[in-house]
Amino acid sequence: MSLVNLIPDATVLLAMPPEELGMYVLQAMTQTSRSGQMHIQTLYNDIARTAGRESPYPPQLLGEVEGAVTEAWQWLENQLLIVPEPGINGQNGFRRLGRRAKDLRTSEQFKAFRQGAAFPRALLHPAIAERVWIDVMRGEFEKAVFVAFKTVEVAVRETGAFPDTDIGVTLMRKAFHPETGPLTRLADPVAEREALQQLFAGAIGSYKNPHSHRNVTINEAAEAQEMVMLASHLLRIVDSRRPR
């Protein structure tokens, strides 16, 4: 399906940011390219050829549309979703799918990737940044959340020098016990120590344990992103409690 078929209204196309339009461009190119090779001129030709026919783009907007498509194409390259073909073809502007784009086939997968790409990896704790960010970007939300909170559990166990048999909520309550927990700060007010214990126990009980025992469905990227951001925050707290 061509780009014009996917977005028949030029004003809608022009209102899209490069990352959103880029996913439509990629979808159009993967569905219309038989050889696997892609060239931006194909998009330009499609836009110009369609103008004045079925689902036309107004001639006065063609320049703006081409500019928007160029930005979207550049975004795809920056995200390594498309990469140059080897040799002379690549030098002449031909592109092919990058490894990140191999699993993008459906509209939902494109949407998930777009939302994931907009999620700043730099905000995540280094212990989960690479793996979890990629899982979110691929739409594997449940996996991302489980890995993030399992990493929290492991970090608490290692920092508190607990045995492997201590797990889950019980581990969090021991580690952040207001009076005896190795990760608690006795200088903090009692109410804050109790609240931190409840925070860790509640987070592990809500977001890690259910994924360990049954299939949990997360439908929205934003929901998964919020969860892994919480895990990232908890990891930074654990870091602050490590012996110096």
C-alpha positions as CSV (number, residue, x, y, z in Angstrom):
1,M,0.0,0.0,0.0
2,S,1.5,3.4,-1.0
3,L,2.0,6.3,1.3
4,V,-0.9,8.2,-0.3
5,N,-3.2,5.3,0.3
6,L,-2.2,5.2,3.9
7,I,-2.5,8.9,4.4
8,P,-4.9,10.3,1.7
9,D,-5.2,13.7,3.3
10,A,-2.1,16.0,2.8
11,T,-3.1,18.2,5.7
12,V,-3.1,15.2,8.0
13,L,0.3,14.1,6.7
14,L,1.8,17.6,7.3
15,A,0.5,17.7,10.9
16,M,2.4,14.6,11.8
17,P,5.8,14.8,13.5
18,P,8.7,13.1,11.7
19,E,8.6,10.0,14.0
20,E,4.9,9.4,13.3
21,L,5.1,10.0,9.6
22,G,8.3,7.9,9.5
23,M,6.4,4.8,10.6
24,Y,3.9,5.3,7.8
25,V,6.7,5.8,5.3
26,L,8.4,2.6,6.5
27,Q,5.1,0.7,6.3
28,A,4.5,1.9,2.8
29,M,8.0,1.1,1.6
30,T,8.0,-2.4,3.1
31,Q,4.6,-3.2,1.6
32,T,5.4,-2.0,-1.9
33,S,9.1,-3.0,-2.3
34,R,9.5,-6.4,-3.8
35,S,13.3,-6.5,-3.8
36,G,13.8,-5.2,-0.3
37,Q,15.5,-2.1,-1.7
38,M,14.0,1.3,-1.0
39,H,14.7,4.7,-2.4
40,I,13.2,8.0,-1.3
41,Q,12.7,9.0,-5.0
42,T,10.0,6.2,-5.1
43,L,8.1,8.1,-2.5
44,Y,8.5,11.4,-4.4
45,N,7.3,9.8,-7.6
46,D,4.3,8.3,-5.9
47,I,3.3,11.6,-4.4
48,A,3.7,13.4,-7.7
49,R,2.0,10.7,-9.8
50,T,-1.0,10.6,-7.4
51,A,-1.5,14.3,-7.4
52,G,-4.6,15.2,-9.4
53,R,-5.9,11.6,-9.4
54,E,-7.6,9.4,-6.8
55,S,-7.1,10.7,-3.3
56,P,-5.0,13.7,-4.6
57,Y,-2.6,15.9,-2.7
58,P,-3.2,19.5,-3.7
59,P,-0.5,20.7,-6.0
60,Q,0.3,23.7,-3.8
61,L,1.2,21.4,-1.0
62,L,3.4,19.0,-2.8
63,G,6.6,20.9,-1.9
64,E,5.7,20.8,1.8
65,V,4.7,17.1,1.6
66,E,8.0,16.2,0.0
67,G,9.8,18.1,2.7
68,A,7.9,16.3,5.5
69,V,8.6,12.9,3.8
70,T,12.3,13.9,3.7
71,E,12.3,14.6,7.4
72,A,10.6,11.3,8.1
73,W,13.1,9.4,5.9
74,Q,15.9,11.0,7.9
75,W,14.3,10.0,11.2
76,L,14.2,6.4,10.0
77,E,17.9,6.5,9.2
78,N,18.7,8.1,12.5
79,Q,16.8,5.2,14.3
80,L,18.6,2.6,12.2
81,L,15.3,1.4,10.9
82,I,16.7,1.8,7.4
83,V,20.4,1.5,6.5
84,P,22.3,1.9,3.2
85,E,22.5,-1.0,0.8
86,P,26.1,-2.3,0.5
87,G,28.2,-1.0,-2.3
88,I,27.3,1.2,-5.1
89,N,23.5,0.9,-4.5
90,G,23.9,2.4,-1.1
91,Q,26.0,5.2,-2.5
92,N,23.2,5.9,-4.9
93,G,20.6,6.3,-2.2
94,F,19.1,2.8,-1.9
95,R,18.2,1.7,1.6
96,R,17.2,-1.6,3.2
97,L,15.5,-2.5,6.5
98,G,17.8,-2.4,9.5
99,R,17.7,-5.1,12.1
100,R,15.4,-3.1,14.3
101,A,12.8,-3.0,11.6
102,K,12.8,-6.8,10.9
103,D,9.9,-7.5,13.4
104,L,7.8,-4.5,12.4
105,R,4.9,-5.9,10.4
106,T,1.5,-4.7,11.8
107,S,0.1,-1.3,12.6
108,E,0.3,-2.1,16.3
109,Q,4.0,-3.0,16.1
110,F,4.7,0.2,14.3
111,K,2.7,2.1,16.9
112,A,4.6,0.4,19.8
113,F,8.0,1.1,18.2
114,R,7.1,4.8,17.7
115,Q,6.0,5.1,21.3
116,G,9.1,3.3,22.5
117,A,11.4,5.4,20.4
118,A,9.9,8.5,21.9
119,F,10.8,7.1,25.4
120,P,14.1,8.6,26.5
121,R,16.5,5.7,27.3
122,A,18.8,8.1,29.1
123,L,16.2,8.5,31.9
124,L,16.5,4.8,32.7
125,H,18.9,3.3,35.2
126,P,22.0,1.8,33.4
127,A,21.2,-1.6,34.8
128,I,18.0,-1.8,32.7
129,A,18.4,0.9,30.1
130,E,19.4,-1.1,27.1
131,R,17.4,-4.3,27.5
132,V,14.2,-2.8,28.9
133,W,14.2,0.1,26.4
134,I,14.4,-2.3,23.5
135,D,11.7,-4.5,24.9
136,V,9.4,-1.5,25.2
137,M,10.2,-0.4,21.7
138,R,9.3,-3.8,20.4
139,G,6.0,-3.8,22.2
140,E,7.1,-6.6,24.6
141,F,5.7,-4.6,27.5
142,E,5.2,-7.5,30.0
143,K,8.7,-8.7,29.4
144,A,10.1,-5.2,30.0
145,V,8.3,-4.7,33.3
146,F,9.3,-8.2,34.6
147,V,12.9,-7.7,33.7
148,A,13.0,-4.2,35.3
149,F,11.5,-5.3,38.6
150,K,13.5,-8.6,38.7
151,T,16.6,-6.4,38.4
152,V,15.4,-4.4,41.4
153,E,15.0,-7.6,43.4
154,V,18.5,-8.8,42.5
155,A,20.0,-5.4,43.3
156,V,18.3,-5.4,46.7
157,R,19.4,-8.9,47.5
158,E,23.0,-8.2,46.5
159,T,23.3,-4.9,48.2
160,G,21.8,-6.3,51.4
161,A,23.9,-9.5,51.2
162,F,20.8,-11.7,51.4
163,P,20.8,-15.4,50.3
164,D,19.1,-16.4,47.1
165,T,16.3,-17.9,49.0
166,D,15.1,-14.5,50.1
167,I,12.8,-13.2,47.3
168,G,9.9,-10.9,46.6
169,V,7.9,-8.9,49.1
170,T,9.5,-10.7,52.0
171,L,13.0,-9.7,50.8
172,M,11.9,-6.0,50.5
173,R,10.5,-6.0,54.0
174,K,13.7,-7.4,55.4
175,A,16.0,-5.1,53.4
176,F,14.1,-2.0,54.3
177,H,12.9,-2.9,57.8
178,P,12.6,0.4,59.6
179,E,14.8,-0.8,62.5
180,T,17.0,-3.6,61.3
181,G,17.0,-3.4,57.5
182,P,20.6,-3.1,56.0
183,L,19.2,-0.8,53.4
184,T,17.3,1.5,55.7
185,R,18.8,4.8,57.0
186,L,18.3,5.1,60.8
187,A,18.9,8.8,60.5
188,D,15.7,9.3,58.6
189,P,12.4,9.8,60.4
190,V,10.6,6.6,61.3
191,A,7.6,7.4,59.1
192,E,9.9,7.8,56.1
193,R,11.6,4.5,56.8
194,E,8.3,2.7,57.0
195,A,7.1,4.4,53.8
196,L,10.2,3.3,51.9
197,Q,9.7,-0.3,53.1
198,Q,6.1,-0.2,51.9
199,L,7.1,1.4,48.6
200,F,9.6,-1.4,47.7
201,A,7.3,-4.2,49.0
202,G,4.3,-2.7,47.2
203,A,6.2,-2.2,43.9
204,I,7.6,-5.8,43.9
205,G,4.3,-7.2,44.9
206,S,2.4,-5.3,42.3
207,Y,4.7,-5.4,39.3
208,K,7.2,-8.3,39.7
209,N,5.3,-11.0,41.5
210,P,2.2,-11.2,39.2
211,H,4.5,-11.6,36.1
212,S,6.3,-14.4,37.9
213,H,3.1,-16.4,38.5
214,R,0.7,-15.8,35.7
215,N,0.3,-14.1,32.3
216,V,-0.3,-10.4,32.8
217,T,-1.3,-8.2,29.8
218,I,-0.1,-4.7,29.4
219,N,-1.7,-3.0,26.4
220,E,-0.3,0.5,26.4
221,A,3.3,1.6,25.9
222,A,2.8,4.5,28.3
223,E,1.7,2.2,31.1
224,A,4.8,0.0,30.6
225,Q,7.0,3.1,30.5
226,E,5.7,4.4,33.8
227,M,6.3,1.0,35.4
228,V,9.9,0.7,34.2
229,M,10.5,4.3,35.3
230,L,9.4,3.4,38.8
231,A,11.8,0.4,38.7
232,S,14.6,2.8,37.6
233,H,13.9,5.1,40.5
234,L,14.0,2.2,42.9
235,L,17.3,1.1,41.5
236,R,18.8,4.5,42.1
237,I,17.6,4.4,45.7
238,V,19.3,1.0,46.1
239,D,22.5,2.5,44.6
240,S,22.4,5.2,47.3
241,R,22.3,2.6,50.0
242,R,25.3,0.6,48.7
243,P,28.4,0.6,51.0
244,R,30.9,3.1,50.0
